Amino acid sequence: QVHIVESGGGLGQPGGSLRLSCAASGLTFSMYAMGWYRQAPGNERELVAAITSGGSTNYADSVKGRFTISRDNLKNTVFLQMNSLNPEDTAVYYCNANRGNWGLDFWGQGTQVTVSS
């Protein structure tokens, strides 16, 4: 059974940093593209950052230069380093594991990030 578990959310200060972690089990982690998505109240879920099985990354324009996605295939974990936080980053952040050519797609339960002074 696949489990995707996010951690590291909470309250961040404007201009501050938070680091999210996503631990995956029950799958061949290295074969999956991993992504971080977020959903703010009243908004649709949007892609924040993604990293392929080969390590290529892409980012939403709103977080480029501020957020960094990385993965540790030995620990089956993907990270999202979030710097220069602003209140617009407030959302529930979800981790996604995708192996599209196999039709496999898994989601975590989400972790709340609130940016406020």
Secondary structure, 3 states (H helix, E strand, C coil): CCEEEEECCEEECCCCCEEEEEEEECCCHHHCEEEEEEECCCCCCEEEEEECCCCCEEECCCCCCCEEEEEECCCCEEEEEECCCCHHHCEEEEEEEEEHHHCEEEECCCEEEEECC
